[in-house]
Amino acid sequence: MQTKQISGRLTFTILSISLLTVMAGAAMAPALWAVKAHFADKPDLLIQFIVSLPALFIIVTNLCFPFLCRIMKTKGIAIIGLALYIVSGTGAFFLEDISAILILRALLGVSVGMIMPLSTGLLSYYFPPRKQSRLMGLCAAMNQIGGVIATLVAGVLAKVGWNYAFLVYSMGLFVLILVFLFLPNEKLAAPKSSGGFIHNLKRFYPSVTGMLLLMICFFIFPTNFSAICVKATSLDPIAVTVIMVALDVVAALVGVVFGWIMKRFRLSVKYFAPAFFLLGYLCFAISQSIPSLLAGCLFIGIANGIGVPYLNTIASIKAGQEAATTVMPLLSAALYAGQFLSPLVATPLAAKFFPDNLSGIYWIACAFSVLFFLEVFVTRHLQSQPA
């Protein structure tokens, strides 16, 4: 009985870390209007960096994560990462200088880069492969729930004051307490036989490439949907926000049942994410009617809810207990690289091939969805590789 209680506490502690990782940049997105109003004399690019800058430092820190594991134990990494998360996240509440705020945002990226590989890697370290699909689904669900909570709370706090939205990062205190109480102090350093960065990239490139393409596909939605909806429909901005939050809820619900989906559709589940992305963006591209928008959001929510835990699951099973120091940092880096690259790649392509077409960006999203589908087919079907 005691063993089950310890296992349950450990599982909840690891999953709670996933509540925080999505909040690095996304939590501040609904508050940018208030920040921009306060720093009206500053360039728009500096304000946008509040959301995008953490991703760059997450990527760099992810790639350094195996080195951290060689010199520190998991509990130390988690406590330092979470403490830095709380201080750098909430610290901006007390500042008036945009440069100082951006420095804290960079440090926030470092903190997430320290804790994100643990949120998935520890599941493969402590739990056998037969349990990992369900747990990876729950991990993705917690990630989506964290996004929903952060978006709503930050939006409300921004109405109180431009800097109050930064207080949303105080949620990290709850997770820090759990980690301090229940996370074992393990050493996760990978053996030398596991190889270096290039070796691991060659070994796990199907999952890493898949995560990159998945995030490029998905982030076309949050970076374009609200602006297009406001222009093309009669929907109130608040209604648009509710629809976007509903997509996160759908993704979270799919994550909860992902273990069942993985068992029921084991041979075909690899194609679900690109297929549902394609269906969703086709709904957006063909019509801006309310039913079409709702259907598109449903499909994209399903795609994201299946895609992330699927890639994490098959990669972690292949890597085994070394996942936290081999493939998980690579997947985390690919995830944030996809988020960062998505608007830089998709927006210019839409402007070139679909000038003056409001739905052009969605046709580009359809093209990337097809590319994602082909990547899955080539790397997993033709080569018969599990990860």
N, C-alpha and C positions, 0 to 999 in steps of 0.2 A: 504493500500500500504506500509506504514511504517513497519507494522508487518511482511510482507513478506520479506522486505529487511533485517530486524533484524534476522529473521529466516534463511535467506540465508547466512548471515555473520557468524552466530553461527554454522550452518552446515559446512561451509567451514573451519572454525577455528578448529572444532573438527576433521574433516577429515584430516586436514593438520598435526595433531599430528601423524597420521598413516604413513606419509611419513618418519618419523624419526626412528620408533621403529625397523624396520628390519635392520637398518644400524649399530646397536650396534657392531656386530661382522662381518657380511657379507661385510660391506663396505671395510674392510681391507684385505679381502681374495685375491683380485687380486694384492695387493701390497706386499704380504708376501715375494715374491722373492727378492724385493729390501731391505726389512728389514733384511732378512736373510743374504744377501750379506754384509750389513753394520755391522751386529753383527755375523760375520763368526766364531768367537771364542766362541760363546754361544751355549748351547745345543738346539737342534731342539725343544724340548718340551717347552722351554721358549718362543720361537718365536711363536709356535702354540697357546700358552696361550693368545696371543694378540687377537686372534679370539674367543677362547672358554671361556676365563675367565669371560667376561661380563655376559654370560648366568647364571653362578652360582649365581652371585649377583643380577641378575634380579629375579631369583626364590625366593631368600630369601626376597628381598624387596617386591615382590608381596604378599607374605604371611603376611607381616607386613602392607600392604596397608589399611586394615580396621581400624587399630589403627591410622594411619595417618589421616584418614577421621574423626576420633573422635576429634582430636585436631586441625585440620586445615580445611579451606574451599578449594573448588576446585581450585580457582584462585591462592591461595597461593601455593598449591601443584604443580600446573602446572608451575608457574613461577620459583619456586625453582628447580624443576626437570629439566626444560629447561635450566636454567642458569648453573646448574651443568653439564648438557649434553654438552653445548658449551665449558665450561672451561676444563672439563676432556677430551673431545674429541680432541679439537684443542691443548690442552696444551702439548701433546706429541710432537708436532712440535718443541718445544723449548728445548727438553731434549735429553741427550746423554746416560743416564743411563737406562739400560733395567729394573731394579727393579723399578725405579721411574715411568717408562712408564706403567708397569703392575699395579702399584697402581692406576694410572689414569684410566686404563681400568676397574679396579674393581669399581671405582667411577662412571664410565660411565654406568656400569650395574645397580648401584643403581639409577641413574637418569632415565634410561629406565623403571625400575621397578616402579618408581613413576608415569610416564606419560602413560604407556601402558594401564593400566586398565581404565584410563580416555578416551582413544581414542575410546573404544567400550562402556564402561559403561555410558558415558554421552549421547550417542545416545538413549539408553533405558530410560534414565532419562527425556530427553526433548521431545522425539517423541513417538507417540502411536504405538502399535504393528503392525498396518497395514502398517506403513512406514518403519519398522525396517529391513525387508528382503532386500529392495532396498538399504538402507543406510549401512547395514552390508556388502553388496556386494561392494558398493563404497569404504567403509573402507578398505576391502581386496585389492581392485584395487589400492588404494593409497599406500598401503603397498608394493605391487609389483612394482609400478612405482618408489617408493623411492629406492627399491633395484636396479632397472635398472639404475637409475640416479647415485646412489652411486657407483655401480660397474664400470660404464664407467668413471666417473670423477676420482675416486680413481686410476684406472688403468692408466689414462693419467698423473695424478699428480705424480705417482710413477716413471714415466720416467724422470721427472724433478729432483727429489731427493727422497731418501728413506722416509724422514719425511714429505714431502709435502702432501702425501695421507691423513694425519690426518686432514688437513684443510677442508676436505669434511664435517666435523661435524659443520662447521660454518653455514651450512644450517639451523641449529636450531635457528639462530637469526631471520630469517623470521617468523618462527612459534611463537617465543617468542613475537614478536611485535603484531601478530594477537591475541594471548591469552591476552596480556595486554589491547588491545583495545576492544575486543568483547566478551570475555568469562565472563559470570556472576559469581559472587562470592557466590556460593551455598554451603550449608553444606550437605554432603552426608552420614553422619553417619547413619549406619543401626540401626533400633530399636532393643532392646534387644531380642525381639521375633524372630528375624531372626536367632538366634543361633550362635554358634561359628564355629571354623574350622571343627571339626568332623561332626557337624550337616549339614553344607553346603556341605561337601564332600559327605556325604550319600545322600543328596538331589539331587545333580547334578552330581553324579559319572558317568552316561552314557556319558555326554558331556565331562567331564574331561578325562575319559579313552579314549574316541574317539579322543580327541585332542592329547593326548600322542601318540597313535598308528599312527595317521595321520602324525605327525612330524617324528616319527621313519621311517615310510615308505618314506616320501618325502626326508629326508636328506640323504638317501642312494644315491640319485642322485647327489647332488652337491659335496659330499665327494669322489665320485668314477668316475663320468662320464668323466671328462677331462683326468685323468690319463689313463683310459682304452682306450679311443678314440685315444690318441696319440700313444699308444702301438699297438692297433689292427687295426688302419686304417691309411690311408695316409693323413688324414686331418691335416692342419696346426693348431697350437695352437690358432691362432687368429680366425680361422674358428670355432673351438670348442667353444671359448668364445662367439662368435656371436650366435651360436646355443643355448647355455645356457641362454643368455640374451633373446633370442626369446621365450624361455619357460616362463620367467617372464612376457613377453608381452602378451602371450596367457592367463596366469592366470589373468592378469589385465583386459583383455577384457572380460573374463568370469565373473569376479567380477562386471563389469559394467552392465551386463545383468542378474545378479543373481536374482534380484527381479522378473523378468519375468520367469526365470527357476523355482523358488520356487512356483510361482502360477500355472504354466503349468504342473509341475510334482510333485505336493505336496506329493503324497503318495509314490512315488518311489525315490525321490531325495536323500533320506538318504543313498541309496546304490550306488550313482553315484561315490563318491570319491574312495571307495575301489575297485569298478569295473574298473574304469579308471586307477588306480594305477596298478592293475593286468595286464591289457592290455598293458600298457606302459612298464612295466618291462619284460613281455613276449617278446615284440618286441626286447628289448635289449639282452635278454638271448638267443633267437633263432638265431639272426643274427646281425652282425656288419656292414651290408651294409648301405649305406647312406640313402636310403628310409626307412629302418627299424629304424634307429636312429632318423630320423625326425618324423616318426609316433609315436615312443615311447615318444619323448619330447612333442609332441602335446597332447598325452593322459595324461601324468603326469602333464602338465600345466593345463589341464581341471580339473583333480582331485584336485589339490591344490587350483585352483580358485573357486571350488564349496565347498570343504570340510570345509575350515576355516570359511567363512561367514555362512554356514549352521549351524555349531556348535554354533557359536556366536549368531545367530538369535534365535534358539529355546531355548537356555539357557536364553537369555535376556528376551524373552517373558514370560518364566516361572517365572523368578525372578522379573520382573516388574521394578519399579523405584529403587529397592534395588540392581540391578544387579552390579553396580559399586563397591559395598562393600561386595557382597556375591560371585557370580559366576565368575565375570570377572577376579579378581585376581587369582582364581584357574585355569581358562582356560589359562591365560597368563603364569602361573608357569608351567602348563602341556606342553604348547607349547615349552618353552625353555628347559624343562627337556627332551622332546623328541629329540630336536636338539642335546643336550649334550650326551644323551644315545645312539643315533642312531649308531655312529661308534663304540662305546664301546661294543655294543651288536651284531651288524650285521657282523662286520669284523671278530671277532673270530669264529662265526658260519660258515662263508664262508670258513675260513681256515681249519676248522675241517671237514666239510662235502664235500667241493669241493676244495681239495688241487690241486694246479697247474692248476686250471681252471679259466681263466681270467673273465669269465662270471658268476662264482659261486656266487658272491655277488648279482647279479640280480636274481638268483633263490631264494636266501634268502629273497630278497625284495618281490618276488612273495608270499613266505610263509607268510610274515608279512601282505601283502595285503589281503590274505585269512583270517588271524587272525582278521584283522580289519573288514572285511565283517561279520565274525561270531559275533564279538562284537556288531556290529550294529543290527544284526538279534536278538540276545539274549536280548539286553537291550531296543530295541525300538519296535520290532515286537512281541516277545513272551510276554513281560511285558506290552506292549501298553503304554509306557511312552513317553511324549512329549519332555523330556530333560534328 
